[in-house]
Each structure stands twice: as structure tokens, then as C-alpha cells.
């Protein structure tokens, strides 16, 4: 069981929970697979395998960095030497290929291509080029983490629409304030390994200012999403969650303490989880028929 857990940890299961839920929200909004639960499950499985592959590749390439950081050296399987680097690479490539094959064979080439592109973008381009060389790494790299709704929609329709891209934009705008809150809290870790994170390159003040602007844009886009395939329950939830998110964001900006930074980081996870869970519950119960702006 310890070995199974070690391989599971390579996928970054907490992140993958968010990925699967955001992908599920797109499936519910699109609705084709609501009457085909097996296909819905297979899409989510494909997302887990391809997203988990990207995360495992990230850990494989960053195993030496992870061994130096307090946040990761006692938690991740490669620094702990629970599995070998070769085994981790084999696992990453295997589940990635299996996930892409699942999308290609069961669904369509478009979803398979998007899934493969996400693996390559995050596992290679972000990890090897963006992260070590630019303070905008998480902004650009965040596109990979936001692709689940687009891939899900493509699997269901062999096409796209405005709705999955709005979901994409929500996740994309959420990523900088979410990750930079952690980067502020763990600033010394990133200084140790000399990664050019925003708080190190541009300072705390500039980072917090950008986080505020991204947060404002995020809340606006969540409300715009209320015009497309969601209902009043979602709109109320987006307003309430957005108010709380902005309160915590502005508190972090004002106080600039480790406590306010970690509280913002932890709530940001709850925020995204709750927002997309409401979309799923609305769609599953039919409440999204009562639409704002309809």
C-alpha cells in the first residue's frame, strides 16, 4: 500500500481533485454525458491520468529541487526515495499515454490532442523552461492547469464553445493569486533553490498588487459566467465566495503576514472547489434552468 500511495503522490492528488472537478463542471454544463455516466467517468479518468502524468513529469524533473525545499523534501516520494527516478518517469509516461489513448479511442482526436498538449506544456515547457527562467512562470504555466474544462467539452462534442473557455479563464485568473500566496508564504524555499518567483524577482509589494488585480478580474469573470449555462444559485455563490476571497486578498495585502498569506492560499482552494461544485450540483439537480440573464 505504501508503494501505491507513493505513485499516487506523484500525480499530486490534491491538485488532481480540483482538475477533475473543473472537468466535471464542463461535462455537466454541456449535458451530453449526463445520460451516459460511463462516458463521463471515462473522461474524468482520462483527465486524471493525463494531468497526473504532467504532475509526475514535473516531480521527476524537479526531484533535486524538491529535495532542498522544506515544503516538499519530506512529502514527495522522490526526495524520500520511496521510488526510483526511473520508475517515476516510466509511471509518468505510461499513464500519460494511456490517458491520451483513452481520449483518442473512446472519444475523439481533438480531446486527445488537447490532453497531450497539456502534458507537454506543463510537464516539459513549464517545468524545464518557464519555471527556472521567468517570474511570469505561473501565469503562463497556469494555462495547462486550466485546460480540463476545454478537454472535457471537446471529448463530449468534438468541438468547443464559449462556456468551457470561460471556465478556463476562471481557473487561469485564479492561479496567480492562489500560487503567489504560497510563494509569499514559502519565499525562503524559492530563494534557497534560486527559482525566479514573483516575490523574489519583483518584491512583495509588486506581487501583492498583481494578486489584487488578478483577483478582481477573477471575480468579474465568475459573474460573467452566470450568463452562460449556470443559474441563480451559482450567481449567489459566486458573489458570496468572491466577497470572501477579496476580503482575504485585501487582508493579505494590508497585513503582509505569513498568517494572512497562508489563509488566502487555503481559502483559494476552497473557493475554486466550492464554485465548481455549485455548477455541478446545479446541473445535476436541474437548478441551472433558472438562469441569470435568461
C-alpha positions in Angstrom: 0.0 0.0 0.0 2.9 2.4 0.7 4.1 1.9 -2.9 0.7 2.6 -4.3 0.5 5.8 -2.1 3.9 6.9 -3.4 2.8 6.6 -7.0 -0.5 8.4 -6.2 1.5 11.2 -4.6 3.4 11.6 -7.9 0.1 12.7 -9.5 -0.3 15.5 -6.9 -3.8 14.2 -5.8 -5.0 17.4 -4.2 -4.4 19.3 -7.5 -5.9 16.5 -9.4 -9.1 16.7 -7.3 -9.5 20.3 -8.5 -8.7 19.3 -12.1 -11.3 16.5 -12.1 -14.0 18.7 -10.5 -13.4 21.5 -13.0 -13.6 19.0 -15.8 -16.8 17.6 -14.4 -18.3 21.0 -14.2 -17.8 21.4 -18.0 -19.4 18.0 -18.6 -22.5 18.9 -16.5 -22.8 22.3 -18.3 -22.6 20.6 -21.7 -25.0 17.9 -20.5 -24.5 15.2 -23.2 -22.9 12.7 -20.8 -25.5 13.2 -18.0 -27.3 10.3 -19.5 -24.1 8.4 -20.3 -22.4 8.1 -16.9 -19.8 5.6 -18.1 -18.5 8.1 -20.7 -18.5 10.9 -18.0 -16.4 8.6 -15.7 -14.0 7.8 -18.5 -13.5 11.5 -19.4 -12.6 12.2 -15.7 -10.3 9.1 -15.6 -8.6 10.4 -18.7 -8.2 13.8 -17.1 -6.7 12.2 -14.0 -4.2 10.2 -16.0 -3.1 12.9 -18.3 -3.0 15.6 -15.6 -1.3 13.1 -13.2 1.3 12.4 -15.9 2.1 16.1 -16.2 2.5 16.4 -12.4 4.6 13.3 -12.3 6.9 14.6 -15.0 7.2 17.8 -13.1 8.3 15.9 -10.0 10.7 13.8 -11.9 12.5 16.8 -13.4 12.4 18.8 -10.1 13.4 15.9 -7.8 16.7 17.7 -6.9 14.9 21.0 -6.2 12.2 19.2 -4.2 14.9 17.6 -2.0 16.1 21.1 -1.0 12.7 22.7 -0.2 11.2 22.4 3.2 7.7 22.2 1.7 8.5 19.2 -0.4 11.5 17.3 0.8 9.6 15.4 3.5 6.4 14.9 1.5 7.2 13.9 -2.1 8.2 10.3 -3.0 11.3 11.0 -5.0 13.2 13.1 -2.3 12.1 10.5 0.2 13.5 7.8 -2.1 10.3 5.8 -1.8 10.5 5.1 -5.6 13.3 5.4 -8.1 13.5 8.2 -10.6 13.4 5.7 -13.5 10.2 4.2 -12.0 8.7 7.7 -11.7 9.5 8.5 -15.3 8.1 5.2 -16.5 4.9 5.8 -14.5 4.5 9.4 -15.8 4.9 8.4 -19.4 2.7 5.3 -19.1 -0.3 6.9 -17.5 0.0 9.9 -19.9 0.0 7.7 -23.0 -2.9 5.6 -21.6 -4.9 8.8 -20.9 -4.3 10.2 -24.4 -5.2 6.8 -25.9 -8.4 6.7 -23.9 -9.4 10.1 -25.3 -8.5 9.2 -28.9 -10.1 5.8 -28.9 -13.3 6.3 -26.8 -13.9 10.0 -27.7 -12.0 11.9 -30.4 -8.7 13.1 -31.7 -9.4 16.7 -30.6 -9.6 15.9 -26.9 -6.6 13.6 -27.2 -4.5 16.3 -28.8 -5.5 18.8 -26.2 -4.7 16.3 -23.4 -1.3 15.5 -25.0 -0.6 19.2 -25.4 -1.3 19.8 -21.8 1.1 17.1 -20.7 3.9 18.5 -22.9 3.2 22.1 -22.0 3.2 21.6 -18.2 5.5 18.6 -17.8 8.2 19.9 -20.2 7.8 23.5 -21.3 6.6 24.9 -17.9 8.9 22.7 -15.8 12.1 23.0 -17.8 11.8 26.4 -19.5 9.3 28.7 -17.8 9.7 28.0 -14.1 13.5 28.4 -14.0 13.7 31.4 -16.2 10.8 33.9 -15.8 8.9 35.4 -12.9 5.8 35.0 -15.1 6.1 31.2 -15.0 3.0 30.5 -13.1 0.9 33.0 -15.2 1.9 31.3 -18.5 2.1 27.8 -17.0 -1.3 28.2 -15.4 -2.9 27.7 -18.8 -2.1 24.0 -18.5 -3.9 23.6 -15.2 -6.9 25.4 -16.7 -7.4 23.1 -19.6 -9.6 20.4 -18.0 -13.0 22.1 -18.9 -11.8 22.6 -22.5 -10.7 18.9 -22.8 -14.0 17.6 -21.3 -16.1 19.7 -23.6 -14.1 18.6 -26.6 -14.5 14.9 -25.5 -18.3 15.4 -25.4 -18.8 17.4 -28.5 -15.6 17.1 -30.7 -15.6 20.9 -30.6 -15.7 23.9 -28.4 -17.9 26.8 -27.2 -17.7 29.9 -25.1 -18.6 28.1 -21.8 -15.5 25.9 -21.5 -13.3 28.9 -22.3 -15.0 30.9 -19.6 -14.3 28.1 -17.2 -10.7 28.0 -18.4 -10.5 31.8 -17.8 -11.8 31.4 -14.2 -9.0 28.8 -13.4 -6.4 30.8 -15.3 -7.1 34.0 -13.4 -7.4 32.2 -10.1 -3.9 30.6 -10.4 -1.7 33.7 -9.8 -3.3 34.8 -6.5 -3.5 31.2 -5.4 0.1 30.3 -6.2 1.7 33.6 -5.3 0.1 33.5 -1.9 2.0 30.2 -1.4 5.1 31.7 -2.9 5.0 34.6 -0.4 4.5 32.2 2.5 7.3 30.0 1.3 9.5 32.7 -0.1 12.6 31.4 1.6 12.2 28.0 0.0 12.3 29.5 -3.5 15.2 31.7 -2.6 17.1 28.6 -1.5 16.7 26.9 -4.8 17.0 30.1 -6.8 13.8 29.9 -8.7 12.7 33.3 -10.1 9.3 33.5 -8.4 7.4 36.8 -8.5 8.0 37.8 -4.8 11.8 37.2 -5.3 12.2 39.0 -8.6 9.8 41.9 -8.2 9.3 42.1 -4.5 6.4 41.6 -2.1 4.6 44.8 -2.9 4.5 44.3 -6.6 3.4 40.7 -6.2 0.5 41.7 -3.9 -0.6 44.4 -6.3 -0.8 42.0 -9.2 -2.6 39.5 -7.0 -5.3 42.1 -6.2 -5.8 42.8 -9.9 -6.0 39.2 -10.9 -8.5 38.6 -8.1 -10.7 41.5 -9.3 -10.6 40.1 -12.8 -11.4 36.6 -11.5 -14.5 37.7 -9.6 -15.7 39.6 -12.7 -15.3 36.6 -14.9 -17.1 34.3 -12.5 -20.1 36.7 -12.7 -19.9 36.8 -16.5 -20.1 33.0 -16.4 -23.5 33.5 -14.8 -24.8 34.5 -18.2 -23.8 31.1 -19.8 -25.3 27.9 -18.7 -25.5 28.5 -14.9 -28.4 29.5 -12.7 -29.2 31.9 -9.8 -27.7 29.6 -7.2 -24.4 29.8 -8.9 -24.6 33.6 -9.2 -25.3 33.9 -5.5 -22.5 31.5 -4.7 -20.1 33.4 -7.0 -20.9 36.7 -5.3 -20.6 35.3 -1.7 -17.4 33.4 -2.4 -16.0 36.4 -4.4 -16.6 38.8 -1.5 -14.9 36.4 0.9 -12.0 35.9 -1.5 -11.5 39.6 -1.9 -11.6 40.2 1.8 -8.9 37.7 2.4 -6.9 39.1 -0.6 -7.1 42.6 0.7 -6.3 41.5 4.2 -3.1 39.8 2.9 -2.3 43.0 1.0 -2.7 45.1 4.1 -1.2 42.9 6.8 1.6 41.2 4.8 2.0 38.4 7.3 2.6 34.7 6.9 -0.7 34.0 8.6 -2.8 36.1 6.2 -0.8 34.6 3.2 -1.5 31.0 4.2 -5.1 31.8 4.9 -5.6 33.3 1.5 -3.8 30.2 -0.1 -6.0 27.7 1.8 -9.2 29.6 1.1 -8.4 29.9 -2.6 -8.6 26.1 -2.8 -11.9 26.1 -1.0 -13.1 28.9 -3.3 -12.4 27.1 -6.6 -13.7 23.8 -5.2 -16.9 25.3 -4.0 -17.5 27.4 -7.1 -17.2 24.5 -9.5 -19.1 22.1 -7.1 -22.1 24.5 -7.3 -22.0 24.3 -11.1 -22.1 20.5 -10.9 -24.9 20.4 -8.3 -27.0 23.0 -10.3 -26.6 20.9 -13.4 -27.3 17.6 -11.7 -30.5 18.9 -10.0 -31.8 21.0 -12.9 -31.5 24.3 -11.0 -29.4 25.7 -13.8 -32.6 26.0 -15.8 -33.3 29.1 -13.7 -30.7 31.2 -15.4 -29.5 34.7 -14.6 -29.9 36.8 -17.8 -32.2 34.2 -19.5 
